Amino acid sequence: MASTAPKINRQFEQLPWEANTAPHRWDVTPPDIYVEDCWHKVFAEMRTKAPINKIEGSDFGSYWNVTTHRAIQHVEALPDIFSSSYEYGGVSLAPLGDQDPNDPDRIVMPMFIAMDRPKHTEERRVIAPAFTPTEMERMSSEVRQRTGEVLDSLPVGESFDWVDKVSIELTTGMLAILFDFPWKDRRKLTEWSDYAGNIELFRTPETRHKRLEKIYEMGAYFRRLWDERASKGEAPDLISRMIHSPMKDMDEMEYLGNLILLIVGGNDTTRNSMSGYAYGLDQFPAEREKLEASTELIPNAVSEIIRWQTPLAHMRRTAIQDYDLFGAPIKTGDRIALWYISANRDESVFDRADDIIVDRENARRHLSFGYGIHRCVGARLAELQLRILLEEMAARRLRPNVTGEIERVPACFVHGYRKFGVELSKY
Ligand code: HEM
């Protein structure tokens, strides 16, 4: 007879943890494992053997790996203990706040993703109304029209770079609408975002310097837009929203920081979910056929693709008090890497987690957008953009078939593709 006793989640009775010194195979910061797409096994091993473990002395310093779905949710639900603040180094493992204070390139750009309460709440409140269901409704016809135009410009039966022609083009257009950014210059958003979001550039003073140059160029451009709009009335674009809010008194660095947040936050991520759609469904042709036969599965498939791709591999927190994390002795000042890429492959939550299953029942439980007070404020817009892309592909009965070499982003933060060839066919 089946037992009626409540099911105990053994994973959380006691989590084994381990301390290791880099180089160690559980140091998952080196970019090669993402370029070569061989991260699955190492995270699976951690989840089984020591879901929370500490790496000492990696290139990005010492940090705790947190690799399971529930442990990550647990940490994110305690923002007063596990801080996001830039004052402690912010939300990625890149040693941004931990640089030598004498380094002339050590500058701090506060952005609200890297703030704690109450300031985080105050600034998020200004931005969040740009992403309400009503705003999504307002933007959707423009997004749909532009998506259709891009798809209609693509060659059929001829190979092209999907990342450049579709993912980048559509995401950049979406950001341009959000900022009401001059259309002809929209590719600048892509360039700035690529520099600002590339944490590999922190490795040498030269590359740090180059990155800063690009950020200042972006700052000067956006300063002009700010000045032009300051004299005008309220408008729904993100710059006007900041101008007509308590954020109007931000200093230059905080303006820059928040721009980077909104541009990088919206750019690399959405772009890589669109690339994940073309690449991922090509890996699972039976699922692609299922989706082609039943377009009502598109909204769920959108969540599943975002889960499977996990466009941001991790977010970081810093402990501001000692804490016993399921047996792991976290100390004040410790850096914690929340590996969403691993949580989304956690077999205790997702069956056959490495597979795309377009009608997966719990696809929406993915952690690609994070969890808790910092959960992605742009999630609805990202889902809207991807849903419209899938719907417009279906309306044209177009299927992307991967043809060319895949080049992946060499980083443990943005998880995605630099380019790959695709040939469209009709079904
Ligand atoms: C598939 C696409 C996207 C993914 C995977 C993604 C992922 C994330 C993640 C992981 C976080 C941090 C969550 C946490 O710390 O718990 C975040 C926060 C954020 N995202 Fe996104 N994002 C996406 C699209 C967008 C878009 C389109 C925008 C806006 C243009 C955006 C703007 C932001 C902002 C402003 C935050 C900070 C929220 C806060 O701290 O309260 N994101 N996103």
Boltz pocket constraint, residues with backbone or C-beta under 6 A from the ligand:
constraints:
  - pocket:
      binder: B
      contacts: [[A, 76], [A, 112], [A, 113], [A, 114], [A, 120], [A, 124], [A, 127], [A, 178], [A, 261], [A, 262], [A, 263], [A, 265], [A, 266], [A, 267], [A, 269], [A, 270], [A, 273], [A, 306], [A, 310], [A, 311], [A, 312], [A, 315], [A, 367], [A, 368], [A, 369], [A, 370], [A, 371], [A, 372], [A, 373], [A, 374], [A, 375], [A, 376], [A, 377], [A, 378], [A, 379], [A, 381], [A, 382]]
      max_distance: 6.0
